[in-house]
Amino acid sequence: MAAVALVLSAAPMAAQGGFTDVFPPEEFAAHRAKVTEHIGEGVAVIQGATEARGEWTLRQGNQFFYLSGVIEPRAMLIIDGRTKRTTLFLNAATPRVRQYGPYLTATDSARRVTGVDAVMPRDSFAVMLAALDGRVIYTPFRPETQSSESASDVAGYFRRSKADPWDGRVSREELFVAAVKRTVPAAQIKDLDPILDSLRAFKTPREIALIREASRLAGLGIMEAMRDTKPGMLEHELEAPAEYVYKRGGAYGTSYFPLIAGGPRMQYTHYHKNRGTLVDGELLQFDWAPDLGNYTADVTRVWPVNGKFTPRQREYYTIYLRLYQAVLTSIRPHVTARAVMDSAYVKMQSIMAGYRFTDPRIKAAAQAMMDRYKPAPAGSTGRGGSLGHTVGMEVHDVPNITRTLEPGYIFTIEPQMTIDGAGELSVRLEDMILITETGYEVLSAFVPIEIADIEALMKQPGIGERALTVPAKGRP
């Protein structure tokens, strides 16, 4: 494998107050224009996220960010499908807001920076909304999501909270819809989420470029963690080299909690306590990525703690990797996810038939993994396994992989293979995949995945050995 240099030269645009530094206003104007095509004579009304609780940086809700790029708390948008005009509503600058500056307020400067048609004070929103009574109004019904959240998980959270007699919380969106209905009782209120989800499914060239960079940083972070891994470390220590790469590469933060699992803890798909000790002779699974301008990636690799696969680990990892690659090489544009899985299943059968197993438990685990791709029997309502999940502003983005794979679609595959019982061996890899006009591109292909490449990389010194040392506990 050719060496991949640690080059961290992100060059984001200059930030403009409370407006994103990753896309120009034209990108969001194009998103809004697509919305007007779908809503016809209707009106889209969207509220932004609230300010962060405590001393934290605001991360805008994904639907609002997609349409505006504005990173101001409690902002609102009205997109009129009839006039094709967008009005942004912003809060006045309070003393609290001023201490955090720079910020956007309802001025002509804010209009130029954001590219909307008009900017007004937030306290005028109700008056403008009331004037729309009798129209069809679209607004998101689903609770807003952040990068580490999936739409289904957040919706489930609020369902459970609402049903809990000792809680009873509802989402801001449910309250907002009720307030809109009170303000415009003659209007027909419709859900905007299906429209936005369908638009977000296929990424624009600028979005693809940003996700490509997030994938690059995720991969470089994994490679630094590989180099730094040593027996006796705690799992969470490997967060440091990866986060260093993310931040030096231009990311403002991380997109989800790090999933760093050693040994038997690898069987838990979303294990994130990260306090276990890395044991000589065991494997390690690493799944983490940066949040780069409200977009993310999702890449996972597995490697031996001591830098060398045992013969049994080699057998287990190799059959998993060959089955995994059968899925990758089955991906193509203009087909359904189910068609990809059907093609992969045929390839897997051939791989299984030709593989020399020495351990029946490994063979059983591989068979169980393959069976998840097996076509459902004729007449069955079952769907079997899933190909993977989309990635974009959320690590489990919208919508789910239920449609034909067309150019601009970005998703991951992440099958898991585990020996039943004590979780003695478990492997789950994950790559970022972009559907193109002629096939597909693996955005994370440069990250070592073959045993020889992993072992070669782990012989190289890590960041800790190359650049810095941390004093022992208790020493100055």
C-alpha positions in Angstrom: 0.0 0.0 0.0 1.3 3.5 -0.9 2.0 5.7 2.1 -0.7 8.3 2.8 0.8 11.6 4.1 -0.8 13.3 7.0 -1.6 16.5 5.2 -4.1 18.7 7.0 -4.7 21.7 4.8 -8.3 22.5 5.1 -9.2 25.9 3.6 -12.8 26.9 4.6 -14.3 30.2 3.4 -14.1 33.1 5.8 -16.9 33.0 8.3 -19.5 35.8 8.1 -20.9 36.2 11.6 -23.6 33.6 12.1 -23.4 32.2 8.6 -21.5 29.0 7.7 -18.0 29.1 6.3 -18.3 25.9 4.2 -20.7 26.9 1.4 -21.5 30.2 -0.4 -25.1 31.6 -0.2 -25.8 30.2 -3.7 -25.7 26.6 -2.4 -28.6 27.3 0.0 -30.5 29.3 -2.5 -30.4 26.3 -4.8 -31.7 24.1 -2.0 -34.6 26.6 -1.4 -35.3 26.7 -5.1 -35.8 22.9 -5.1 -38.2 23.3 -2.2 -40.3 25.8 -4.1 -40.6 23.4 -7.0 -42.2 20.9 -4.6 -44.5 23.1 -2.6 -46.0 24.9 -5.6 -48.3 27.8 -4.3 -47.6 26.7 -0.7 -45.3 28.2 1.9 -42.5 26.6 3.8 -42.0 27.7 7.4 -39.0 26.5 9.4 -37.6 27.2 12.8 -33.9 27.0 13.7 -32.4 25.4 16.8 -32.3 27.2 20.2 -29.2 28.4 21.7 -27.0 25.8 23.3 -27.5 25.1 27.0 -24.5 26.2 29.0 -21.2 27.3 27.4 -21.4 25.3 24.2 -21.2 26.2 20.6 -24.6 26.2 18.7 -24.9 23.5 16.1 -27.8 24.4 13.8 -30.6 21.9 13.2 -30.0 20.0 10.0 -33.2 20.9 8.1 -32.8 24.6 8.9 -29.1 24.6 8.0 -29.8 22.8 4.7 -32.1 25.7 3.7 -30.2 28.7 5.1 -26.6 28.1 6.3 -27.5 30.4 9.2 -26.0 29.5 12.6 -28.0 31.9 14.8 -30.3 30.6 17.6 -34.1 30.8 17.3 -33.9 32.0 13.7 -36.9 31.4 11.4 -37.5 31.1 7.6 -40.5 31.6 5.4 -40.1 30.4 1.8 -43.0 31.5 -0.3 -43.6 29.1 -3.3 -45.8 31.6 -5.0 -43.4 34.5 -5.0 -40.2 32.5 -4.7 -39.0 34.8 -2.0 -37.3 33.8 1.3 -37.5 35.9 4.5 -35.2 35.2 7.3 -36.2 36.2 10.9 -33.4 36.9 13.4 -33.3 37.9 17.1 -32.1 41.2 18.3 -28.6 41.3 19.7 -28.9 40.9 23.5 -26.0 41.6 25.8 -25.6 37.8 26.1 -25.4 37.4 22.3 -22.9 40.3 22.0 -20.4 38.7 24.3 -20.1 35.8 21.9 -20.0 37.7 18.6 -19.8 38.1 15.7 -23.5 37.6 15.1 -26.2 38.3 12.5 -29.1 40.7 13.1 -31.9 41.9 10.9 -29.9 44.3 8.8 -29.2 44.7 5.1 -25.7 43.3 5.8 -27.3 40.0 6.9 -29.3 39.9 3.8 -26.2 40.2 1.6 -24.3 37.6 3.7 -27.0 35.0 3.6 -28.4 35.5 0.2 -32.0 35.6 1.3 -34.5 38.1 -0.2 -35.3 39.9 3.1 -34.2 39.8 6.8 -36.7 40.9 9.5 -36.7 41.0 13.3 -38.0 37.8 14.8 -40.8 39.6 16.6 -42.4 40.3 13.3 -42.7 36.6 12.4 -46.2 36.2 13.8 -47.6 39.1 11.7 -46.1 37.8 8.5 -47.3 34.3 9.3 -50.9 35.5 10.0 -51.0 37.1 6.6 -50.6 33.6 5.1 -53.9 32.2 6.5 -55.7 30.1 4.0 -52.6 29.0 2.2 -51.0 25.5 2.4 -48.2 25.7 4.9 -45.3 23.2 5.0 -43.3 22.8 8.2 -41.2 19.9 9.6 -43.2 17.6 11.9 -40.2 15.5 12.9 -38.0 16.6 15.8 -34.8 18.3 14.7 -31.7 16.2 14.5 -28.0 16.8 15.0 -25.1 14.9 13.5 -25.0 12.1 16.0 -28.7 11.5 15.9 -31.0 9.6 13.5 -34.5 10.8 12.7 -36.0 7.5 13.9 -34.1 7.6 17.2 -35.0 11.2 18.0 -38.7 10.6 17.2 -38.6 7.5 19.4 -37.1 9.5 22.2 -39.9 12.0 22.2 -42.6 9.3 21.9 -41.2 7.7 25.0 -40.9 11.0 26.8 -44.5 12.0 25.9 -45.9 8.7 27.0 -44.0 8.7 30.3 -46.4 9.9 33.1 -43.4 11.3 35.0 -42.1 13.2 32.0 -44.6 14.2 29.3 -42.2 16.3 27.2 -43.0 16.9 23.5 -40.8 18.1 20.7 -40.4 21.8 19.8 -41.8 20.8 16.4 -45.0 19.5 17.9 -45.4 22.8 19.8 -44.5 24.8 16.8 -47.1 23.1 14.6 -49.7 23.8 17.2 -48.7 27.4 17.4 -48.9 27.7 13.6 -52.4 26.2 13.6 -53.5 28.8 16.2 -52.0 31.6 14.2 -53.4 30.5 10.8 -56.5 28.4 11.6 -57.7 28.4 8.0 -54.4 27.1 6.6 -53.7 23.5 5.7 -50.6 22.3 7.5 -48.5 19.7 5.8 -45.2 17.9 6.7 -42.1 19.4 5.0 -39.8 16.6 6.1 -40.6 14.1 3.2 -39.7 16.9 0.7 -36.5 17.8 2.5 -35.5 14.2 2.9 -35.9 13.5 -0.8 -33.7 16.5 -1.6 -31.0 15.6 0.9 -30.8 12.0 -0.4 -28.7 13.1 -3.4 -25.8 15.3 -2.6 -24.8 18.4 -4.7 -21.1 18.7 -5.9 -20.3 21.0 -3.0 -21.8 18.6 -0.5 -19.9 15.7 -2.1 -16.6 17.7 -1.8 -17.2 18.4 1.8 -18.2 14.8 2.7 -15.1 13.6 0.7 -13.0 15.8 3.0 -14.7 14.6 6.1 -14.1 11.0 4.9 -10.4 11.9 4.4 -10.1 13.3 7.9 -11.9 10.3 9.4 -9.5 7.9 7.6 -6.4 9.8 8.6 -7.6 9.9 12.2 -8.1 6.1 12.1 -4.6 5.7 10.7 -3.1 7.8 13.5 -5.0 5.7 16.0 -3.6 2.6 14.4 0.0 3.9 14.7 -0.6 4.9 18.4 -2.2 1.6 19.6 -0.2 -0.3 22.2 -1.2 -3.0 24.7 -2.1 -1.6 28.1 -3.6 1.6 26.9 -7.2 2.5 27.7 -9.6 2.7 24.8 -10.3 6.3 25.2 -6.6 7.2 24.9 -7.0 6.6 21.1 -9.5 9.4 20.9 -6.6 11.9 21.2 -4.7 11.2 18.0 -7.8 11.0 15.9 -9.3 14.2 17.3 -6.0 16.0 16.7 -6.3 15.1 13.1 -9.9 16.2 12.8 -9.3 19.6 14.5 -6.0 20.3 12.6 -7.9 19.4 9.4 -10.5 22.1 9.9 -13.3 20.3 11.8 -15.0 22.2 14.6 -15.8 19.0 16.5 -16.8 15.4 16.1 -20.0 14.0 14.7 -20.8 11.3 17.2 -19.4 9.6 20.3 -16.3 7.5 19.5 -16.9 3.8 19.3 -13.6 2.3 20.4 -14.0 -1.3 21.5 -11.3 -3.8 22.4 -11.7 -7.6 22.5 -15.1 -8.9 23.6 -16.5 -5.4 23.7 -16.4 -5.4 19.9 -19.6 -7.4 19.7 -21.6 -4.4 20.9 -22.3 -2.3 17.8 -22.5 1.0 19.5 -20.2 0.4 22.5 -18.9 3.8 23.6 -17.8 3.6 27.2 -14.2 3.5 26.0 -12.7 2.7 29.4 -11.6 -0.9 28.7 -7.9 -1.8 28.7 -6.4 -2.9 25.3 -5.1 -6.4 25.8 -2.1 -7.9 24.0 -3.4 -10.5 21.5 -6.9 -9.0 21.1 -8.4 -7.0 18.3 -9.7 -3.4 18.4 -12.5 -1.8 16.6 -12.5 2.0 15.9 -15.5 3.9 14.5 -15.4 7.7 14.7 -15.5 10.8 12.4 -15.4 14.6 12.4 -18.2 17.1 12.1 -17.0 19.2 9.2 -19.3 22.2 8.6 -22.4 20.3 9.6 -21.5 17.3 7.4 -19.8 14.1 8.5 -18.5 10.7 7.5 -18.6 7.1 9.0 -15.6 4.9 8.7 -14.7 1.8 10.7 -11.6 -0.3 10.9 -10.4 -3.3 13.0 -6.8 -4.0 13.9 -4.7 -6.1 16.4 -3.7 -4.3 19.6 -0.1 -5.6 19.4 0.2 -4.9 15.6 0.1 -8.6 14.5 -2.9 -10.8 13.7 -2.9 -14.3 15.2 -3.5 -17.2 12.8 -7.1 -17.5 14.2 -7.7 -13.8 13.8 -6.3 -14.0 10.3 -8.8 -16.7 9.3 -11.7 -14.9 10.9 -10.8 -11.4 9.5 -10.0 -12.7 6.0 -13.3 -14.5 5.4 -15.1 -11.5 6.8 -13.2 -9.2 4.4 -13.8 -11.3 1.4 -17.6 -11.3 2.1 -17.5 -7.6 2.8 -15.7 -7.0 -0.6 -18.4 -9.1 -2.3 -20.9 -6.5 -1.2 -18.7 -3.6 -2.3 -18.1 -5.0 -5.8 -21.9 -5.6 -6.2 -22.7 -1.9 -5.9 -23.7 -0.1 -9.1 -25.9 2.8 -10.1 -29.6 2.6 -11.2 -30.4 -0.5 -9.1 -32.1 -1.0 -5.7 -30.3 -1.8 -2.5 -32.1 -5.2 -2.6 -30.5 -5.9 -6.1 -27.1 -5.2 -4.7 -27.7 -7.6 -1.8 -28.9 -10.3 -4.1 -25.8 -9.9 -6.3 -23.6 -10.0 -3.2 -25.3 -13.1 -1.9 -24.4 -15.0 -5.1 -20.7 -14.0 -4.8 -20.7 -14.9 -1.1 -21.9 -18.4 -1.9 -18.9 -18.9 -4.2 -16.5 -17.4 -1.6 -17.8 -19.7 1.2 -17.5 -22.8 -1.0 -13.9 -22.1 -1.8 -12.7 -21.0 1.7 -10.7 -23.4 3.8 -12.1 -23.1 7.3 -10.2 -24.7 10.3 -12.7 -23.7 12.9 -16.4 -24.6 12.5 -17.4 -21.7 14.7 -15.8 -19.2 12.3 -17.6 -20.9 9.4 -21.0 -20.6 11.3 -20.4 -16.9 11.9 -19.6 -16.3 8.3 -22.7 -18.3 7.2 -24.8 -16.2 9.5 -23.4 -13.0 8.0 -24.0 -14.3 4.5 -27.6 -15.2 5.4 -28.4 -11.6 6.1 -28.1 -11.0 2.4 -30.2 -14.0 1.4 -33.2 -13.0 -0.7 -36.6 -13.3 1.1 -38.7 -16.2 0.0 -41.3 -15.6 -2.6 -44.5 -14.2 -1.0 -42.7 -13.3 2.2 -43.2 -9.8 3.7 -39.8 -9.9 5.4 -37.0 -7.8 4.0 -34.0 -9.7 5.5 -31.0 -7.6 6.3 -30.2 -4.0 5.3 -27.5 -2.8 2.9 -26.4 0.0 5.1 -27.3 3.6 5.9 -27.0 7.0 4.2 -24.5 9.6 5.5 -24.7 13.4 5.2 -25.4 16.0 7.8 -26.3 13.1 10.1 -24.2 10.0 10.5 -27.4 8.0 10.0 -28.8 10.4 7.4 -32.2 10.7 5.8 -33.8 8.9 4.1 -33.1 5.2 4.7 -31.7 3.2 1.8 -35.1 2.2 0.3 -34.7 3.8 -3.2 -32.8 3.2 -6.4 -29.1 4.1 -6.0 -28.5 7.1 -8.3 -25.5 9.4 -8.8 -25.0 11.6 -5.8 -26.1 9.1 -3.2 -23.7 8.5 -0.3 -24.0 5.7 2.1 -22.0 3.1 4.1 -22.1 -0.7 4.4 -21.3 -2.1 7.8 -22.0 -5.8 8.2 -21.0 -7.4 11.5 -19.7 -10.9 12.0 -19.6 -12.3 15.5 -19.0 -15.7 17.0 -22.1 -16.5 19.0 -21.6 -16.7 22.7 -18.9 -14.8 24.6 -18.2 -12.4 21.8 -14.7 -13.9 21.5 -14.3 -12.6 18.0 -16.2 -9.8 16.2 -15.5 -7.7 13.2 -17.3 -4.8 11.6 -15.8 -2.7 8.9 -17.4 0.4 7.3 -16.6 2.5 4.2 -18.0 5.7 2.7 -19.5 5.0 -0.8 -20.5 7.5 -3.4 -22.7 6.4 -6.4 -21.4 7.9 -9.6 -22.6 7.9 -13.2 -20.5 4.9 -14.1 -20.3 2.9 -10.8 -19.2 3.9 -7.3 -16.3 5.4 -5.5 -15.1 4.4 -2.0 -14.2 7.7 -0.4 -12.3 5.9 2.4 -10.5 3.4 0.2 -7.1 4.7 1.2 -7.5 3.5 4.8 -5.7 0.2 5.3 -8.1 -2.8 5.2 -5.9 -5.7 4.1 -3.9 -7.5 6.9 -0.5 -6.8 5.4 -1.2 -3.1 5.0 -2.6 -2.8 8.6 0.4 -4.5 10.1 2.8 -2.4 8.0 1.2 0.8 9.2 1.3 -0.2 12.8 5.0 -0.5 12.7 5.2 3.2 12.1 5.5 5.6 15.1 2.4 7.3 16.3 1.7 10.9 17.0 2.6 10.4 20.6 6.0 9.0 19.7 6.7 11.6 17.0 5.5 14.8 18.5 4.6 15.1 22.1 4.7 13.4 25.5 2.3 13.8 28.4 3.9 13.9 31.9 3.0 11.0 34.1 0.2 11.5 36.6 1.1 13.7 39.5 4.1 15.3 37.8 4.2 18.9 36.6 
